[in-house]
Amino acid sequence: MPGFRNEEPQVSEGVGPGTRGRVLVTGATGLLGRAVCRQLRDDGWSVIATGFSRALPGTLRCDLTCEEQVHLMLQQHKPHVIIHCAAERRPDVVERAPDSALNLNVHATAVLSKEAAACGAFLLFISTDYVFDGRNPPYGEDDAPNPLNLYGRSKLEGEREAQRHCPDCVVLRVPILFGEVERVEESAVTVLWTLVLDSAQTCSLDHTQQRFPTEARDVARVCSNICSRRTQDPSVRGVFHYSAQEQMTKYEMAKAIGDAFHLPSDHIVPLTAPGPGPASRPLNARLACSRLELLGLAVEPRPFRAAILDCLWPFTPDRRWRQTVFH
Ligand SMILES: NC(=O)c1ccc[n+]([C@@H]2O[C@H](COP(=O)([O-])OP(=O)(O)OC[C@H]3O[C@@H](n4cnc5c(N)ncnc54)[C@H](OP(=O)(O)O)[C@@H]3O)[C@@H](O)[C@H]2O)c1
């Protein structure tokens, strides 16, 4: 395979017919991993999708916190590329159960990176805007991280482990994600849908923390661009940022969802002081994406209202009402 330096796999079970090379995706049962698998397959890669508790037939089940399983998986499949999406990404959960979260976000990343280096695979590690404290946006790729919570610290440690074992890896930092979900609770954006629908209940939502909701599909296109370019240009390495540019608080996201679906949203009220919760969050960790843009690897994000309509329509309560919104 041009551009990569590993051998043929012993087994290629479950791998699609792509011709560009083998890409192994961790977290393929999650929000971003699903979009990444779909995009890479569409773009002609052989995709080895891996998950854990939700792994169905066609997806490899591998507990990334088990060194033995990771070793065997990589030895068996010898991917050219690994896109590492798996993580515990809920800041409050990380704060409440730090040991298991650090085991996945840091230790498993270190093990996977070591194994990636051993089999000569290019590693693309997905990280977060929460590595920044949000006090002085926008943040460039070389700005100093200063995470406010344990989730951000764990992802920063993960970045360092990835770069320590695979100095030629790419770290791609992204902000809050949404996309096609199996349940609305799967993303911190789509979960607002339930609150928007329940117009009998007054609901206060944060109106202090600026966010840049980004569609998983757009991130997946960026991942595919990075992998393709890397096959021709080994200088594609280091830290990259990708983010949509529409700035919104949670309150504004909920109002925008109401607008998109022509739903009343007077019951949604702004909360002008940060709410309680175990994890502190940055006020505005806007990512500047100049490295991706300079290399022509960024993609134009879809407008929030159009993208959120697509993601939430399967959850609309009744077909007649759906027709009113969509026609
Ligand atoms: N979602 C966001 O708003 C957001 C924002 C910024 C950055 N990110 C980053 O983007 C990446 C993807 O996030 P996401 O939203 O797609 O996460 P997600 O939907 O919560 O998915 C997490 C994935 O990790 C897998 N996983 C959990 N424990 C595992 C284990 N022990 N072994 C193997 N796999 C395991 C899960 O597999 P099973 O479900 O099969 O157990 C699932 O596929 C993460 O690195 C996250 O830090 C996300």
The ligand as a MOL file (V3000), in Angstrom:
LIG
                    3D

  0  0  0     0  0            999 V3000
M  V30 BEGIN CTAB
M  V30 COUNTS 48 52 0 0 0
M  V30 BEGIN ATOM
M  V30 1 N -19.5280 13.8920 21.4890 0
M  V30 2 C -18.9710 15.0860 21.6390 0
M  V30 3 O -19.6680 16.0970 21.8470 0
M  V30 4 C -17.4780 15.2370 21.5280 0
M  V30 5 C -16.9130 16.5220 21.6140 0
M  V30 6 C -15.5420 16.6680 21.4760 0
M  V30 7 C -14.7310 15.5500 21.2810 0
M  V30 8 N -15.3030 14.3200 21.2460 0 CHG=1
M  V30 9 C -14.4210 13.1610 21.0790 0
M  V30 10 O -14.8730 12.4580 19.9390 0
M  V30 11 C -14.6580 11.0630 20.1070 0
M  V30 12 C -15.9310 10.3050 19.7850 0
M  V30 13 O -16.9460 10.6930 20.7020 0
M  V30 14 P -18.4340 10.1360 20.5640 0
M  V30 15 O -19.3550 11.2470 20.9000 0
M  V30 16 O -18.5920 9.4100 19.2900 0 CHG=-1
M  V30 17 O -18.4610 9.0950 21.7650 0
M  V30 18 P -19.6140 8.0280 22.1010 0
M  V30 19 O -20.7620 8.1730 21.1730 0
M  V30 20 O -19.8510 8.1650 23.5740 0
M  V30 21 O -18.9190 6.6260 21.7930 0
M  V30 22 C -17.9310 6.1230 22.6320 0
M  V30 23 C -17.3600 4.8900 21.9700 0
M  V30 24 O -16.3420 4.3520 22.8220 0
M  V30 25 C -16.5190 2.9400 22.8690 0
M  V30 26 N -15.9770 2.3720 24.0920 0
M  V30 27 C -16.3170 2.6530 25.3750 0
M  V30 28 N -15.6100 1.8690 26.2280 0
M  V30 29 C -14.8320 1.0670 25.4550 0
M  V30 30 C -13.8950 0.0280 25.7370 0
M  V30 31 N -13.5950 -0.3430 26.9970 0
M  V30 32 N -13.2990 -0.6010 24.7050 0
M  V30 33 C -13.5900 -0.2480 23.4320 0
M  V30 34 N -14.4460 0.7270 23.0870 0
M  V30 35 C -15.0620 1.3690 24.1020 0
M  V30 36 C -18.0310 2.7590 22.8200 0
M  V30 37 O -18.3160 1.4300 22.4510 0
M  V30 38 P -19.7110 0.7040 22.9210 0
M  V30 39 O -20.7690 1.7510 22.9090 0
M  V30 40 O -19.8970 -0.3760 21.9010 0
M  V30 41 O -19.4470 0.1700 24.2980 0
M  V30 42 C -18.4020 3.7860 21.7660 0
M  V30 43 O -18.2510 3.2370 20.4720 0
M  V30 44 C -14.1360 10.8890 21.5260 0
M  V30 45 O -12.7430 10.7340 21.4890 0
M  V30 46 C -14.4980 12.1830 22.2200 0
M  V30 47 O -13.5660 12.4870 23.2450 0
M  V30 48 C -16.6530 14.1350 21.3500 0
M  V30 END ATOM
M  V30 BEGIN BOND
M  V30 1 1 1 2
M  V30 2 2 2 3
M  V30 3 1 2 4
M  V30 4 1 4 5
M  V30 5 2 4 48
M  V30 6 2 5 6
M  V30 7 1 6 7
M  V30 8 2 7 8
M  V30 9 1 8 9
M  V30 10 1 8 48
M  V30 11 1 9 10
M  V30 12 1 9 46
M  V30 13 1 10 11
M  V30 14 1 11 12
M  V30 15 1 11 44
M  V30 16 1 12 13
M  V30 17 1 13 14
M  V30 18 2 14 15
M  V30 19 1 14 16
M  V30 20 1 14 17
M  V30 21 1 17 18
M  V30 22 2 18 19
M  V30 23 1 18 20
M  V30 24 1 18 21
M  V30 25 1 21 22
M  V30 26 1 22 23
M  V30 27 1 23 24
M  V30 28 1 23 42
M  V30 29 1 24 25
M  V30 30 1 25 26
M  V30 31 1 25 36
M  V30 32 1 26 27
M  V30 33 1 26 35
M  V30 34 2 27 28
M  V30 35 1 28 29
M  V30 36 1 29 30
M  V30 37 2 29 35
M  V30 38 1 30 31
M  V30 39 2 30 32
M  V30 40 1 32 33
M  V30 41 2 33 34
M  V30 42 1 34 35
M  V30 43 1 36 37
M  V30 44 1 36 42
M  V30 45 1 37 38
M  V30 46 2 38 39
M  V30 47 1 38 40
M  V30 48 1 38 41
M  V30 49 1 42 43
M  V30 50 1 44 45
M  V30 51 1 44 46
M  V30 52 1 46 47
M  V30 END BOND
M  V30 END CTAB
M  END
